[in-house]
Amino acid sequence: MSEANFSAVVLTAAPPGHSSDGGGPFMKLDGREAVLRSVELFLNRPNIPQIMLVVSSENEEEVKRKYGGNLGFMGVKLVVGGKKWQEQISAAAPKISAEATQVLIHDAARPLTPYGDIDALLEAAVKHAAVVLATPVRSSLLEVDQGGAPVALRPPGEFMLMQSPLAMSHARFNELIGGRLVHPSEWTIVQGSHLNIRMGGAGDASLAKAMLNLMPKPKAKAPSNPFEEAQW
């Protein structure tokens, strides 16, 4: 990414199109909350100078009490919004730096996003106004009616699973806040990893723990001079 491009990250407690479920981001994965692991995905990236976590007013005091120290140490700003995803990104909008050229929106209940997927997303975001991570569907899908009865069988090749982060130009993000939704045809797809699951229920914790060991490690940067190797 060019040095002229800077991304702000908005982590939401609510997944896109839904309300906060009160569980996912605050579930523990191998002893640490998903939300803290999700924040760490974006730390120490020179082109991400601003990170915000948005929670509902109902969770504000608990989040401050449990994670306030960690968030402050990591330089993460806590923002209070509504329970719905749209309300949460709207609460973050006025606090995003005017210098940010891109805005990344990430579901805080997705702590298993590989670093390489985020790198690829950031690279594509410089060239496209709206970019999303998605992964192919591996099996056929049953379409059901409101009562849960199957009405159609859909082949896997017609669908992809939408993931996060999402990335938009700052200008396109502002249009989203103003009410101009992103049409599916606007998205540029970056293929993501099947490891990038959302923790939303009790059964997900054990699955996510098993998948944690499969996560690719971020590439270590070579020291720019021989003295860096000796630094603590």
N, CA and C of each residue as an Amber inpcrd file, in Angstrom:
protein
   696
   0.8450000  -1.1980000   0.0000000   0.0000000   0.0000000   0.0000000
   0.8740000   1.2390000   0.0000000   0.4870000   2.2400000  -0.7500000
   1.2510000   3.4750000  -0.8140000   1.2580000   4.1780000   0.5280000
   2.3580000   4.8790000   0.7860000   2.4460000   5.6140000   2.0480000
   1.4060000   6.7220000   2.1180000   0.8010000   7.0920000   0.9640000
  -0.2220000   8.1400000   0.9600000  -1.5830000   7.5960000   1.3680000
  -1.6830000   6.2880000   1.5780000  -2.9540000   5.6730000   1.9330000
  -2.9410000   5.2380000   3.3950000  -3.9830000   5.6350000   4.1070000
  -4.0930000   5.2890000   5.5210000  -5.4910000   4.7460000   5.7790000
  -5.5570000   3.6630000   6.5280000  -6.8460000   3.0430000   6.8190000
  -7.2130000   3.2180000   8.2830000  -8.4800000   3.5220000   8.5200000
  -9.0350000   3.4960000   9.8660000  -9.8180000   2.2060000  10.0040000
  -9.7480000   1.5740000  11.1730000 -10.4570000   0.3140000  11.4040000
 -11.5780000   0.5440000  12.4140000 -12.7590000   0.0600000  12.0530000
 -13.9140000   0.1040000  12.9460000 -14.2980000  -1.3370000  13.2550000
 -14.1300000  -1.7460000  14.5140000 -14.5690000  -3.0660000  14.9450000
 -15.9330000  -2.9280000  15.5960000 -16.8810000  -3.7470000  15.1510000
 -18.2320000  -3.6580000  15.6770000 -18.5790000  -4.9060000  16.4760000
 -19.3990000  -4.7250000  17.4990000 -19.8890000  -5.8580000  18.2810000
 -21.0510000  -6.5380000  17.5860000 -21.6360000  -5.8770000  16.5860000
 -22.7470000  -6.4500000  15.8200000 -22.2390000  -6.8550000  14.4440000
 -22.6530000  -8.0290000  13.9360000 -22.2590000  -8.4290000  12.5880000
 -23.0490000  -7.6430000  11.5500000 -22.5540000  -7.5390000  10.3180000
 -23.2630000  -6.7810000   9.2790000 -24.7090000  -7.2380000   9.1150000
 -25.6110000  -6.2490000   9.1240000 -27.0150000  -6.5210000   8.9190000
 -27.7680000  -7.0140000  10.1330000 -27.0930000  -7.1140000  11.2820000
 -27.7370000  -7.6710000  12.4700000 -27.4820000  -6.7900000  13.6950000
 -28.0780000  -7.2070000  14.8160000 -27.8670000  -6.5320000  16.0900000
 -26.8510000  -7.2940000  16.9210000 -26.3150000  -6.6250000  17.9500000
 -25.3780000  -7.2810000  18.8620000 -26.0680000  -8.4620000  19.5210000
 -25.3480000  -9.5820000  19.5980000 -25.9300000 -10.7430000  20.2780000
 -25.4170000 -10.8760000  21.7010000 -24.5140000  -9.9730000  22.0870000
 -24.0230000  -9.9560000  23.4620000 -23.0090000 -11.0250000  23.7730000
 -22.7930000 -11.9770000  22.8640000 -21.9010000 -13.0770000  23.1640000
 -20.6310000 -13.1000000  22.3460000 -20.7880000 -13.2060000  21.0190000
 -19.6610000 -13.4550000  20.1410000 -18.3420000 -12.7570000  20.4520000
 -18.2930000 -11.4170000  20.4320000 -17.0210000 -10.7320000  20.6540000
 -16.4250000 -10.9830000  22.0320000 -17.2610000 -11.3330000  22.9920000
 -16.7910000 -11.4560000  24.3760000 -16.6260000 -12.9100000  24.8140000
 -16.7690000 -13.8330000  23.8690000 -16.4630000 -15.2270000  24.1480000
 -14.9470000 -15.4020000  24.2330000 -14.5180000 -16.3850000  25.0170000
 -13.0830000 -16.6130000  25.1640000 -12.6010000 -17.6500000  24.1600000
 -11.4550000 -17.3540000  23.5840000 -10.7820000 -18.2640000  22.6740000
  -9.4160000 -18.5660000  23.2620000  -9.2570000 -19.7920000  23.7430000
  -8.0050000 -20.2200000  24.3660000  -7.5880000 -19.2530000  25.4830000
  -8.5750000 -18.8760000  26.3100000  -8.2850000 -18.0660000  27.4930000
  -8.3370000 -16.5660000  27.3080000  -8.4980000 -16.0960000  26.0640000
  -8.5530000 -14.6490000  25.8100000  -9.7720000 -14.3260000  24.9720000
 -10.3890000 -13.1760000  25.2670000 -11.6160000 -12.7960000  24.5880000
 -11.3740000 -12.5690000  23.0940000 -12.3790000 -12.9580000  22.3080000
 -12.2920000 -12.8030000  20.8580000 -12.0460000 -11.3570000  20.4690000
 -12.6740000 -10.4310000  21.1720000 -12.5450000  -9.0230000  20.8040000
 -11.0990000  -8.5430000  20.8910000 -10.3480000  -8.9880000  21.9020000
  -8.9580000  -8.5720000  22.0310000  -8.1070000  -9.2000000  20.9340000
  -8.3900000 -10.4480000  20.6050000  -7.6550000 -11.0980000  19.5090000
  -7.9710000 -10.4120000  18.1810000  -9.2050000  -9.9770000  18.0050000
  -9.5830000  -9.2930000  16.7710000  -8.8690000  -7.9550000  16.6450000
  -8.7740000  -7.2200000  17.7470000  -8.0530000  -5.9480000  17.7310000
  -6.6050000  -6.1600000  17.3160000  -5.9830000  -7.2150000  17.8390000
  -4.5660000  -7.4530000  17.5880000  -4.2490000  -7.7330000  16.1270000
  -5.2560000  -8.1300000  15.3510000  -5.0360000  -8.3610000  13.9310000
  -4.5880000  -7.1040000  13.2030000  -4.9130000  -5.9340000  13.7640000
  -4.6600000  -4.6780000  13.0720000  -3.5570000  -3.8430000  13.7200000
  -2.9690000  -4.3420000  14.7930000  -1.9100000  -3.6060000  15.4650000
  -0.6000000  -3.7080000  14.6880000   0.2710000  -2.7230000  14.9150000
   1.6170000  -2.7110000  14.3390000   1.6060000  -2.7320000  12.8140000
   0.5870000  -2.1290000  12.2450000   0.5380000  -1.9460000  10.7970000
   0.6890000  -0.4530000  10.5290000   1.7620000  -0.0340000   9.8810000
   2.0370000   1.4030000   9.7410000   0.9540000   2.1850000   9.0120000
   0.1840000   1.5300000   8.1390000  -0.8520000   2.2400000   7.4050000
  -2.2250000   2.1100000   8.0520000  -2.2430000   1.6500000   9.3110000
  -3.4880000   1.6450000  10.0990000  -3.2090000   2.4060000  11.3960000
  -3.3180000   3.7230000  11.3610000  -3.0210000   4.5200000  12.5530000
  -4.1920000   4.6800000  13.5180000  -5.3810000   4.2310000  13.1200000
  -6.5580000   4.4800000  13.9540000  -7.4220000   3.2240000  14.0400000
  -7.7000000   2.7900000  15.2740000  -8.5500000   1.6300000  15.5040000
  -9.6210000   2.0020000  16.5270000 -10.8690000   1.6770000  16.2150000
 -11.9790000   1.9560000  17.1240000 -12.7770000   0.6790000  17.3620000
 -13.2650000   0.5180000  18.5680000 -14.1650000  -0.5730000  18.9100000
 -15.4990000   0.0430000  19.3060000 -16.5680000  -0.3840000  18.6290000
 -17.8960000   0.1670000  18.9070000 -18.7430000  -0.8830000  19.6190000
 -19.3040000  -0.5030000  20.7530000 -20.1790000  -1.3880000  21.5230000
 -21.4770000  -0.6550000  21.8250000 -22.4980000  -1.4080000  22.1930000
 -23.7720000  -0.7960000  22.5590000 -23.6700000  -0.2020000  23.9590000
 -24.5950000   0.6820000  24.2890000 -24.5830000   1.3270000  25.6050000
 -24.7750000   0.3010000  26.7110000 -25.4830000  -0.8020000  26.4090000
 -25.7030000  -1.8450000  27.4100000 -24.3980000  -2.5380000  27.8120000
 -23.4420000  -2.5830000  26.8940000 -22.1720000  -3.2660000  27.1700000
 -21.0460000  -2.3180000  27.5620000 -21.2980000  -1.0210000  27.5160000
 -20.2320000  -0.0360000  27.7110000 -19.4900000  -0.2110000  29.0340000
 -20.2030000  -0.2450000  30.1530000 -19.5430000  -0.2940000  31.4550000
 -18.7600000  -1.5910000  31.6420000 -19.3310000  -2.6950000  31.1910000
 -18.6350000  -3.9750000  31.3260000 -17.3650000  -4.0020000  30.4810000
 -17.4500000  -3.4600000  29.2830000 -16.2680000  -3.4230000  28.4110000
 -15.1890000  -2.5380000  29.0120000 -15.5790000  -1.3950000  29.5450000
 -14.6020000  -0.5080000  30.1790000 -13.9400000  -1.1880000  31.3680000
 -14.7390000  -1.8870000  32.1610000 -14.2160000  -2.5330000  33.3620000
 -13.2820000  -3.6880000  33.0180000 -13.6670000  -4.5060000  32.0470000
 -12.8940000  -5.6970000  31.7350000 -11.7240000  -5.4480000  30.7870000
 -11.9430000  -4.5520000  29.8120000 -10.9420000  -4.4170000  28.7560000
 -10.3970000  -3.0070000  28.5870000 -10.8740000  -2.0760000  29.4010000
 -10.4550000  -0.6860000  29.2410000  -8.9480000  -0.5070000  29.2640000
  -8.2860000  -1.1720000  30.2170000  -6.8360000  -1.0560000  30.3130000
  -6.1390000  -1.6070000  29.0860000  -6.5810000  -2.7720000  28.6220000
  -5.9860000  -3.3770000  27.4240000  -6.1840000  -2.5060000  26.2000000
  -7.4050000  -2.0010000  26.0260000  -7.6990000  -1.1860000  24.8610000
  -6.8920000   0.1040000  24.8690000  -6.7790000   0.7200000  26.0600000
  -5.9930000   1.9390000  26.1670000  -4.5310000   1.7010000  25.8450000
  -3.9800000   0.6010000  26.3430000  -2.5800000   0.2680000  26.0890000
  -2.3350000   0.0440000  24.5990000  -3.3320000  -0.5390000  23.9110000
  -3.1850000  -0.8110000  22.4860000  -3.5410000   0.3940000  21.6130000
  -3.9850000   1.4780000  22.2400000  -4.3140000   2.6770000  21.4810000
  -5.6540000   2.6090000  20.7720000  -6.5600000   1.7830000  21.2890000
  -7.8730000   1.6030000  20.6720000  -8.8840000   2.5180000  21.3520000
  -9.6430000   3.2510000  20.5470000 -10.6660000   4.1520000  21.0860000
 -11.9850000   3.4020000  21.2090000 -12.6210000   3.4960000  22.3660000
 -13.9190000   2.8790000  22.5850000 -15.0160000   3.8700000  22.2110000
 -15.9480000   3.4100000  21.3750000 -17.0540000   4.2430000  20.9050000
 -18.3530000   3.5500000  21.2900000 -19.3280000   4.3250000  21.7240000
 -20.6280000   3.7730000  22.1230000 -21.6590000   4.0860000  21.0520000
 -22.3280000   3.0440000  20.5830000 -23.3680000   3.2110000  19.5710000
 -24.5970000   2.4200000  19.9470000 -25.4470000   2.1540000  18.9690000
 -26.6330000   1.3580000  19.2130000 -26.3200000  -0.1290000  19.1540000
 -27.3520000  -0.9450000  19.1150000 -27.1550000  -2.3940000  19.0730000
 -27.0080000  -2.9110000  17.6480000 -27.5380000  -2.1590000  16.6600000
 -27.4990000  -2.6080000  15.2750000 -26.1900000  -2.2000000  14.6030000
 -25.7810000  -3.0040000  13.6150000 -24.5340000  -2.7640000  12.8920000
 -24.5130000  -1.3750000  12.2700000 -25.5940000  -0.9850000  11.6060000
 -25.6450000   0.3260000  10.9670000 -25.4990000   1.4420000  12.0070000
 -26.1050000   1.2560000  13.1740000 -25.9880000   2.2640000  14.2310000
 -24.5600000   2.3440000  14.7490000 -23.8800000   1.2230000  14.7940000
 -22.5160000   1.2190000  15.3210000 -21.5270000   1.8740000  14.3620000
 -21.6410000   1.5800000  13.0740000 -20.7060000   2.2350000  12.1480000
 -21.0250000   3.7260000  12.0240000 -22.3020000   4.0860000  12.1860000
 -22.6730000   5.5080000  12.1490000 -22.0840000   6.2540000  13.3410000
 -22.0150000   5.5820000  14.5090000 -21.4330000   6.2150000  15.6980000
 -19.9410000   6.4510000  15.5140000 -19.2850000   5.5590000  14.7650000
 -17.8380000   5.6980000  14.5510000 -17.5100000   6.7370000  13.4880000
 -18.4200000   6.9600000  12.5540000 -18.1470000   7.7900000  11.3810000
 -17.5520000   9.1650000  11.7000000 -18.1530000   9.9460000  12.6090000
 -17.5990000  11.2890000  12.8490000 -16.2480000  11.2920000  13.5550000
 -15.8290000  10.1580000  14.0850000 -14.5650000  10.0770000  14.8070000
 -13.4150000   9.5720000  13.9210000 -13.7280000   9.2120000  12.6910000
 -12.6930000   8.7370000  11.7710000 -11.8740000   9.9250000  11.2740000
 -10.5720000   9.7750000  11.2890000  -9.6760000  10.8500000  10.8690000
  -9.9630000  11.2610000   9.4300000  -9.9070000  12.5530000   9.1830000
 -10.1000000  13.0640000   7.8280000  -8.9860000  12.6020000   6.8990000
  -7.8560000  12.2030000   7.4610000  -6.7260000  11.7550000   6.6490000
  -6.8770000  10.3120000   6.1800000  -7.8270000   9.5790000   6.7420000
  -8.0250000   8.1790000   6.3510000  -8.5600000   8.1150000   4.9280000
  -7.8890000   7.3800000   4.0730000  -8.3580000   7.2100000   2.6990000
  -9.2520000   5.9900000   2.5630000  -9.0820000   5.0060000   3.4530000
  -9.9220000   3.8170000   3.4720000 -10.4630000   3.5760000   4.8810000
 -11.5990000   2.9000000   4.9410000 -12.1780000   2.4950000   6.2160000
 -12.3990000   0.9830000   6.1640000 -11.8620000   0.2860000   7.1530000
 -12.0840000  -1.1520000   7.2830000 -13.0970000  -1.3900000   8.3900000
 -14.0730000  -2.2430000   8.1330000 -15.0820000  -2.5900000   9.1280000
 -14.9340000  -4.0760000   9.4230000 -14.7220000  -4.4050000  10.6880000
 -14.4920000  -5.8000000  11.0480000 -15.4150000  -6.2180000  12.1830000
 -15.9540000  -7.4130000  12.0520000 -16.7790000  -8.0190000  13.0900000
 -15.8510000  -8.4810000  14.2130000 -16.0110000  -7.9190000  15.4040000
 -15.1130000  -8.2310000  16.5190000 -15.2120000  -9.6780000  16.9800000
 -16.2080000 -10.4170000  16.4820000 -16.3450000 -11.8340000  16.8200000
 -15.6330000 -12.7310000  15.8090000 -14.7930000 -12.1370000  14.9570000
 -14.0100000 -12.9070000  13.9790000 -12.5200000 -12.7330000  14.2850000
 -11.9990000 -13.4630000  15.2660000 -10.5880000 -13.3060000  15.6510000
  -9.6340000 -14.1670000  14.8270000 -10.1610000 -14.9530000  13.8690000
  -9.3240000 -15.8920000  13.1280000  -9.1060000 -15.4660000  11.6770000
  -9.1020000 -14.1810000  11.4310000  -8.8120000 -13.6880000  10.0860000
  -7.3060000 -13.7240000   9.8580000  -6.8270000 -14.5000000   8.8910000
  -5.3850000 -14.5700000   8.6670000  -4.7950000 -13.2080000   8.2850000
  -3.5740000 -12.9650000   8.7510000  -2.9040000 -11.6970000   8.4550000
  -2.7900000 -11.4850000   6.9520000  -2.4960000 -12.5730000   6.2200000
  -2.3390000 -12.4590000   4.7770000  -3.6120000 -12.0270000   4.0840000
  -4.7570000 -12.4420000   4.6070000  -6.0360000 -12.0140000   4.0310000
  -6.2350000 -10.5120000   4.2160000  -5.8330000 -10.0080000   5.3800000
  -5.9520000  -8.5680000   5.6290000  -4.9910000  -7.8070000   4.7300000
  -3.7870000  -8.3310000   4.5420000  -2.8270000  -7.6970000   3.6320000
  -3.4130000  -7.5950000   2.2230000  -4.0140000  -8.6860000   1.7430000
  -4.5860000  -8.7050000   0.3930000  -5.7570000  -7.7310000   0.2890000
  -6.5570000  -7.6570000   1.3470000  -7.6910000  -6.7330000   1.3640000
  -7.1980000  -5.2900000   1.2890000  -6.1780000  -4.9590000   2.0770000
  -5.6330000  -3.6000000   2.0770000  -5.0760000  -3.2240000   0.7080000
  -4.4230000  -4.1730000   0.0670000  -3.8610000  -3.9110000  -1.2560000
  -4.9580000  -3.6470000  -2.2800000  -6.0330000  -4.4450000  -2.2220000
  -7.1350000  -4.2560000  -3.1630000  -7.9030000  -2.9720000  -2.8750000
  -7.9460000  -2.5700000  -1.6130000  -8.7200000  -1.3840000  -1.2310000
  -8.1440000  -0.1000000  -1.8090000  -6.8720000  -0.1050000  -2.1530000
  -6.2660000   1.0740000  -2.7740000  -6.8160000   1.2740000  -4.1810000
  -7.2290000   0.1770000  -4.8210000  -7.6460000   0.2290000  -6.2240000
  -9.1550000   0.2160000  -6.4080000  -9.9010000  -0.1990000  -5.3790000
 -11.3460000  -0.3610000  -5.5310000 -12.0770000   0.3150000  -4.3790000
 -13.2760000   0.8210000  -4.6570000 -14.0270000   1.5850000  -3.6590000
 -14.6720000   0.7140000  -2.5990000 -14.9330000  -0.5590000  -2.9200000
 -15.5810000  -1.4530000  -1.9560000 -15.0300000  -2.8640000  -2.1490000
 -14.4160000  -3.4100000  -1.1020000 -13.7550000  -4.7140000  -1.1840000
 -14.2360000  -5.5680000  -0.0180000 -14.4250000  -6.8600000  -0.2830000
 -14.9020000  -7.7520000   0.7590000 -14.1600000  -9.0770000   0.6840000
 -13.9120000  -9.6780000   1.8500000 -13.3990000 -11.0340000   1.9050000
 -14.5740000 -12.0010000   1.7570000 -14.3720000 -13.0540000   0.9860000
 -15.4070000 -14.0750000   0.8310000 -14.7280000 -15.3970000   0.5190000
 -15.3760000 -16.4750000   0.8740000 -14.8190000 -17.8010000   0.6380000
 -15.8620000 -18.6720000  -0.0550000 -15.4360000 -19.5640000  -0.9320000
 -16.3990000 -20.3970000  -1.6630000 -17.2070000 -21.3080000  -0.7390000
 -18.4520000 -21.5580000  -1.1270000 -19.2880000 -22.5340000  -0.4390000
 -18.8970000 -23.9170000  -0.9310000 -18.7410000 -24.8490000  -0.0050000
 -18.2200000 -26.1670000  -0.3670000 -19.2950000 -27.2210000  -0.6050000
 -20.5320000 -26.9540000  -0.2220000 -21.5850000 -27.9480000  -0.4080000
 -22.8710000 -27.2490000  -0.8250000 -23.8200000 -28.0400000  -1.3150000
 -25.0930000 -27.4870000  -1.7740000 -25.8480000 -26.8310000  -0.6210000
 -26.6810000 -25.8610000  -0.9680000 -27.4510000 -25.1200000   0.0280000
 -28.9400000 -25.3940000  -0.1630000 -29.6410000 -25.5480000   0.9440000
 -31.0950000 -25.6750000   0.9160000 -31.7140000 -24.3230000   1.2240000
 -32.5370000 -23.8420000   0.3280000 -33.3130000 -22.6300000   0.5910000
 -34.5760000 -23.0430000   1.3260000 -34.8980000 -22.3350000   2.4230000
 -36.0720000 -22.6800000   3.2170000 -37.0030000 -21.4780000   3.3070000
 -38.2780000 -21.7600000   3.5990000 -39.2360000 -20.6770000   3.7810000
 -39.1960000 -20.1920000   5.2290000 -40.0880000 -19.2720000   5.5940000
 -40.0690000 -18.6900000   6.9320000 -40.3340000 -19.7200000   8.0200000
 -40.9920000 -20.7920000   7.6620000 -41.2580000 -21.8390000   8.6410000
 -40.1650000 -22.8790000   8.7220000 -39.1110000 -22.7370000   7.9060000
 -38.0050000 -23.6800000   7.9410000 -38.1420000 -24.8530000   7.0020000
 -39.1930000 -24.8840000   6.1840000 -39.3920000 -25.9830000   5.2380000
 -38.5650000 -25.7400000   3.9800000 -37.8780000 -26.7680000   3.4550000
 -37.0590000 -26.5930000   2.2540000 -37.9250000 -26.3220000   1.0260000
 -37.4810000 -25.3630000   0.2110000 -38.2340000 -25.0080000  -0.9980000
 -37.3790000 -25.0990000  -2.2580000 -36.0390000 -25.1060000  -2.1000000
 -35.1800000 -25.1850000  -3.2810000 -33.7930000 -25.6510000  -2.8770000
 -33.1050000 -26.2840000  -3.8390000 -31.7260000 -26.7090000  -3.6500000
 -30.8320000 -25.8420000  -4.5230000 -29.8190000 -25.2330000  -3.9140000
 -28.9350000 -24.3230000  -4.6310000 -27.5300000 -24.9140000  -4.7290000
 -26.9520000 -24.9260000  -5.9260000 -25.5970000 -25.4590000  -6.0740000
 -24.5670000 -24.5330000  -5.4450000 -23.4880000 -25.0810000  -4.9060000
 -22.5050000 -24.2660000  -4.1940000 -21.8190000 -23.2210000  -5.0700000
 -21.7020000 -23.5000000  -6.3660000 -21.0030000 -22.5560000  -7.2360000
 -21.6820000 -21.2230000  -7.3960000 -22.9520000 -21.1160000  -6.9740000
 -23.6920000 -19.8630000  -7.1070000 -23.4920000 -18.9260000  -5.9200000
 -22.7720000 -19.3900000  -4.8880000 -22.6880000 -18.6020000  -3.6630000
 -21.2610000 -18.5490000  -3.1330000 -20.9910000 -17.4910000  -2.3610000
 -19.7780000 -17.3980000  -1.5600000 -20.1830000 -16.9100000  -0.1770000
 -19.4230000 -17.3090000   0.8370000 -19.6870000 -16.8540000   2.2000000
 -19.0040000 -15.5080000   2.4150000 -19.7810000 -14.5050000   2.7540000
 -19.2440000 -13.1690000   3.0070000 -18.5860000 -13.1330000   4.3780000
 -17.3860000 -12.5720000   4.4370000 -16.6450000 -12.4780000   5.6910000
 -16.3630000 -11.0110000   6.0090000 -15.5370000 -10.7850000   6.9780000
 -15.0240000  -9.4430000   7.2330000 -13.5450000  -9.5930000   7.5930000
 -12.7440000  -8.5180000   7.4250000 -13.1570000  -7.1380000   7.2500000
 -13.7480000  -6.8410000   5.8620000 -14.5200000  -5.7640000   5.8540000
 -14.9240000  -5.0880000   4.6320000 -14.0450000  -3.8540000   4.5120000
 -13.7720000  -3.4210000   3.3040000 -12.9810000  -2.2060000   3.1220000
 -13.6790000  -1.3020000   2.1100000 -13.7130000  -0.0160000   2.4270000
 -14.3010000   0.9650000   1.5150000 -13.4290000   2.2090000   1.4910000
 -13.4890000   2.9140000   0.3750000 -12.8760000   4.2350000   0.3770000
 -13.6240000   5.0800000   1.4000000 -12.9410000   6.0720000   1.9470000
 -13.5840000   6.9190000   2.9560000 -14.8290000   7.5870000   2.3640000
 -14.7250000   7.9860000   1.1010000 -15.8570000   8.6430000   0.4500000
 -17.0490000   7.6960000   0.3200000 -16.7690000   6.4470000  -0.0620000
 -17.8730000   5.4800000  -0.2130000 -18.4580000   5.1170000   1.1480000
 -17.6160000   5.0690000   2.1760000 -18.1050000   4.8160000   3.5330000
 -19.0590000   5.9250000   3.9640000 -18.7020000   7.1580000   3.6730000
 -19.5740000   8.2770000   4.0390000 -20.9150000   8.1890000   3.3200000
 -20.8940000   7.7040000   2.0780000 -22.1510000   7.5110000   1.3520000
 -22.9940000   6.4130000   2.0020000 -22.3280000   5.3600000   2.4810000
 -23.0440000   4.2980000   3.1930000 -23.7210000   4.8500000   4.4390000
 -22.9930000   5.6760000   5.1910000 -23.5590000   6.2910000   6.3950000
 -24.7480000   7.1800000   6.0340000 -24.6500000   7.8140000   4.8720000
 -25.7300000   8.6940000   4.4220000 -26.9360000   7.9620000   3.8790000
 -26.8540000   6.6260000   3.7720000 -28.0140000   5.8500000   3.3570000
 -27.8870000   5.1540000   2.0250000 -26.7760000   5.3730000   1.3000000
 -26.5960000   4.6890000   0.0130000 -25.9140000   3.3490000   0.2510000
 -26.7170000   2.2950000   0.3260000 -26.2030000   0.9670000   0.6060000
 -25.3110000   0.4790000  -0.5290000 -24.4350000  -0.4650000  -0.2090000
 -23.5390000  -1.0200000  -1.2080000 -24.2700000  -2.1320000  -1.9540000
 -24.4550000  -1.9530000  -3.2420000 -25.0770000  -3.0010000  -4.0530000
 -24.0750000  -4.1390000  -4.2160000 -24.5420000  -5.4030000  -4.2220000
 -23.6070000  -6.5250000  -4.3620000 -22.6460000  -6.3940000  -5.5400000
 -23.1010000  -5.7860000  -6.6420000 -22.2460000  -5.6610000  -7.8190000
 -21.0820000  -4.6950000  -7.6050000 -21.1570000  -3.8790000  -6.5620000
 -20.0670000  -2.9310000  -6.2730000 -18.8740000  -3.5910000  -5.5950000
 -19.0940000  -4.7450000  -4.9630000 -18.0110000  -5.3550000  -4.2010000
 -16.9670000  -5.9790000  -5.1140000 -15.7150000  -5.7510000  -4.7780000
 -14.6120000  -6.5120000  -5.3530000 -14.2690000  -7.6000000  -4.3440000
 -14.2610000  -8.8470000  -4.7750000 -14.0590000  -9.9720000  -3.8590000
 -12.5850000 -10.3300000  -3.7590000 -12.1100000 -10.4560000  -2.5320000
 -10.8050000 -11.0310000  -2.2420000 -11.0670000 -12.3550000  -1.5470000
 -10.5870000 -13.4400000  -2.1320000 -10.8980000 -14.7420000  -1.5490000
 -10.2040000 -14.9130000  -0.2150000 -10.9900000 -15.2490000   0.7890000
 -10.4840000 -15.3940000   2.1430000 -10.3600000 -16.8430000   2.5620000
  -9.9470000 -17.0360000   3.8000000  -9.7010000 -18.3570000   4.3510000
 -10.9570000 -18.9100000   5.0230000 -11.1230000 -20.2330000   4.9670000
 -12.2180000 -20.8830000   5.6760000 -12.0110000 -20.8370000   7.1890000
 -10.8210000 -20.4590000   7.6400000 -10.5800000 -20.3320000   9.0750000
 -11.3180000 -19.1360000   9.6750000 -11.6840000 -18.2020000   8.8410000
 -12.2610000 -16.9380000   9.3040000 -13.7320000 -17.1160000   9.6760000
 -13.9740000 -17.8510000  10.7700000 -15.3370000 -18.0990000  11.2240000
 -15.7580000 -17.0430000  12.2390000 -17.0760000 -16.9250000  12.4210000
 -17.6000000 -16.0130000  13.4410000 -17.9560000 -16.7920000  14.6890000
 -17.4580000 -16.3310000  15.8350000 -17.8080000 -16.9490000  17.1100000
 -19.1320000 -16.3650000  17.5900000 -20.1610000 -17.2040000  17.5620000
 -21.4720000 -16.7010000  17.9390000 -22.2180000 -17.5620000  18.9320000
 -21.6550000 -18.7140000  19.2830000 -22.3310000 -19.6040000  20.2080000
 -21.3510000 -20.4900000  20.9390000 -21.8470000 -21.1980000  21.9510000
 -20.9750000 -21.9970000  22.8130000 -20.1760000 -23.0350000  22.0320000
 -20.7870000 -23.6230000  21.0140000 -20.0940000 -24.6480000  20.2510000
 -18.9460000 -24.1230000  19.4160000 -18.9290000 -22.8070000  19.1730000
 -17.8850000 -22.2350000  18.3220000 -16.5380000 -22.1320000  19.0210000
 -16.5340000 -22.0690000  20.3470000 -15.2870000 -21.8590000  21.0810000
 -14.3170000 -23.0140000  20.8850000 -14.8190000 -24.2620000  20.9880000
 -13.9350000 -25.4100000  20.8310000 -13.4600000 -25.5430000  19.3890000
 -14.3640000 -25.2430000  18.4330000 -13.9700000 -25.2860000  17.0200000
 -12.9080000 -24.2310000  16.7320000 -13.1190000 -23.0170000  17.2330000
 -12.1640000 -21.9360000  16.9930000 -10.8130000 -22.2340000  17.6330000
 -10.8250000 -22.8770000  18.8010000  -9.5570000 -23.2110000  19.4540000
  -8.7600000 -24.1930000  18.6100000  -9.4530000 -25.1640000  18.0220000
  -8.7740000 -26.1250000  17.1590000  -8.2220000 -25.4360000  15.9160000
  -8.9570000 -24.4600000  15.4040000  -8.5380000 -23.7600000  14.1920000
  -7.4250000 -22.7600000  14.4670000  -7.3090000 -22.3200000  15.7240000
  -6.2920000 -21.3320000  16.0800000  -4.8930000 -21.8270000  15.7430000
  -4.6500000 -23.1210000  15.9440000  -3.3320000 -23.6830000  15.6610000
  -3.0400000 -23.7780000  14.1700000  -4.0750000 -23.6450000  13.3450000
  -3.8970000 -23.7080000  11.8950000  -3.6600000 -22.3330000  11.2790000
  -3.8010000 -21.2840000  12.0890000  -3.6570000 -19.9270000  11.5720000
  -2.2330000 -19.6880000  11.0740000  -2.0670000 -19.1980000   9.8430000
  -0.7220000 -18.8580000   9.3740000  -0.1660000 -17.6950000  10.1790000
   1.1170000 -17.7520000  10.4830000   1.7540000 -16.6970000  11.2600000
   2.1050000 -15.5100000  10.3610000   2.0190000 -14.2920000  10.9100000
   2.4340000 -13.1370000  10.0980000   3.9120000 -13.2240000   9.7720000
   4.2600000 -12.7630000   8.5800000   5.6540000 -12.8050000   8.1600000
   6.4920000 -11.8590000   9.0140000   7.5830000 -12.3830000   9.5440000
   8.4760000 -11.5480000  10.3510000   9.3040000 -10.6580000   9.4340000
   9.4070000  -9.3910000   9.8010000  10.1910000  -8.4540000   9.0020000
  11.6620000  -8.5820000   9.3610000  12.4940000  -8.6070000   8.3370000
  13.9310000  -8.6710000   8.5650000  14.4070000  -7.3520000   9.1650000
  15.3480000  -7.3820000  10.1060000  15.8500000  -6.1410000  10.7000000
  16.5060000  -5.2670000   9.6500000  16.2610000  -3.9670000   9.7380000
  16.8260000  -3.0400000   8.7520000  18.2930000  -2.7570000   9.0040000
  18.7670000  -3.0710000  10.2260000  20.1960000  -2.9190000  10.5050000
  20.5810000  -3.9660000  11.5450000  21.8740000  -4.3150000  11.6470000
  22.2900000  -5.3950000  12.5380000  22.0340000  -5.1140000  14.0110000
  21.8450000  -3.8530000  14.3770000  21.6530000  -3.5180000  15.7880000
  20.2340000  -3.8420000  16.2590000  19.2620000  -3.9190000  15.3140000
  17.8930000  -4.1980000  15.6980000  17.7630000  -5.5910000  16.3230000
  18.5950000  -6.5290000  15.8830000  18.5140000  -7.8790000  16.4110000
  18.8350000  -7.9370000  17.8870000  19.6100000  -6.9620000  18.3810000
  20.0300000  -6.9690000  19.7740000  19.0770000  -6.1840000  20.6650000
  18.0500000  -5.5460000  20.0640000  17.1300000  -4.7410000  20.8680000
  16.1670000  -5.6460000  21.6300000  15.7800000  -5.1890000  22.8180000
  14.8140000  -5.9290000  23.6270000  13.4280000  -5.6970000  23.0580000
